[in-house]
């Protein structure tokens, strides 16, 4: 899977996502974002994470530690959904093979 990394200034984060410097500093301390070499700049490892963090922060008022748990659970859920889709495809393929209507391919 290809990873896209963004580098944003605090000002860009504020304009795009409504996150103030204090919230961004809290996210940095909690390890939710990485500090960039340039002052007042953050590195976002997964572009979808920052809008998600902002939404959870604004709508639910959750502490950064709670956001970390939520993001970890979401990542695990996405992984499990991919595994389930793979296993479902393998089961369907095996069923088709047993009915004589298809060859078996390797999904793993």
Number of C-alpha atoms within 10 A of each C-alpha: 3 4 7 10 11 11 17 17 16 20 15 13 19 16 11 12 16 15 21 13 15 10 17 22 17 15 22 16 14 16 13 21 20 16 19 14 10 10 9 14 18 22 19 19 16 12 14 10 14 21 15 14 22 21 15 17 17 13 9 10 12 14 14 21 14 14 21 17 11 15 15 12 12 12 12 12 12 12 11 12 12 12 12 12 11 14 14 12 13 17 12 12 19 17 14 14 14 12 9 9 10 12 10 12 10 6 9 6
